[in-house]
Amino acid sequence: MMDLLRVEMTDGQMNREEFPKDLMVGGRGVIDYLLTKHADPRVHPLSKHSRFVIAPGLLAGTNAPNCGRLSVGGKSPLTGTIKEANVGGTSAHKLARLGIGAVMVSGSSERLKILKIDDKGAVLEDASMLKGLGNYRACEILCERYGSHIGIIIAGPAGEMKLSNSTVAVTDPEGRPSRHAARGGLGAVMAAKGLKAIVIDDSNGKGREAVDKEGFKLAVKSAAEMIVSKPPCQNLARFGTGMWVDSDHARGSMPTYNYRQGAFEKYESINGKRISELAEQRGGKMGHRCMPTCVVRCSNVYNDAEGRYVTSGIEYETLAMLGANLGIDDLDAIAGMDRRCDDLGIDTIEMGAAIGVLNDAGLFEFGNTAQAIAYLDEVAKGSPMGRIL
């Protein structure tokens, strides 16, 4: 059975308890169950009375294909309702290997804290050295302190500023904060607790064992073979989720020019095929595995013209919202904005939508890459315009 770790940020108290034996839920189901049971719908999402929850999927910690994702939840400062955001990375797998099915955080700390979880238990440590840092630098510091083998869940500068499009970042197998539980502002909920980062060290963790080991082994093999045999899966490994740029353009459902159109005349400049071509030229990578046990491998590693790492990976949603929706066909610029959003901890979908709306207000010209980047800089500075966005 998996356990629930309760963390009270106000006084630092922690309690680990077993989930009810008859409760067979994971991930999103855990978010719904715990928030319905323990969260007061009348409280402000960013108050000390709200709850912040993370939960691995039901089969995380096993070798079941594509089951290493993490759910993040709380009362959304954007919608005022229960919000669950889903993300890849390594942390769900590591939590499950330590026997933890959920972490529920309450209260708030005046000083930023790191929640360190390993086989010995959990402890809150000072995180003042991370205050205001971008996610990439913060994760470098955490890896230097705790080792490169850890999994990290972190709220970026946007979360610290309590912005309603802030994300919760999770590190990929290479330790990069490039996977994001996005939309709904859960980074703000996490940071409002005084919780800057969760560090998971599963060095002495154990893989979860099935009751029927041989039966589970056969089921895993069958599921993996079924998934990878499908042409869409094979294309995702080759072209990433950017392959959907072509199909959405063709059927007229691609957000373009602030949703004025459903097709982008320059779609071939930002599609999966173009990303694949640049990966081959620049030493990037297609078929990147963003989490353990993933057999789809739809992520990618995008490098700049000098072969330097920019982001991993650039996905369809980002290509659509920071590309076609803004009339931008410069793939390097889109990748750079994706990296900037990841570092700040803001959602590329919501940011692309917000900048697109500025066109209606006469404050953004479609195709103006420098202007779009400048607006991201406003968010980073926490200026009035940045906070509006």
Secondary structure, DSSP 8 states (H G I E B T S, - for coil): --EEEEEETTT--EEEEE--TT----THHHHHHHHHHH--TTS-TTSTTS-EEEEE-TTTTS--TT---EEEEEE-TTTSSEEEEEE-SSHHHHHHHTTEEEEEEES--SS-EEEEEETTEEEEEE-GGGTT--HHHHHHHHHHHH-TT-EEEEE-HHHHTT-TTB-EEE--TTS---EEE-SS-HHHHHHHTTEEEEEE--TT------SSHHHHHHHHHHHHHHHHTSHHHHHHHHHGGGGHHHHHHHHT-S-BTTTTBS--TTGGGSSHHHHHHHHHHHT-EEEE--STT-SS--EEEEE-TTS-EEES---HHHHHHTTGGGT---HHHHHHHHHHHHHHTB-HHHHHHHHHHHHHTTS--TT-HHHHHHHHHHHHHT-HHHHH-
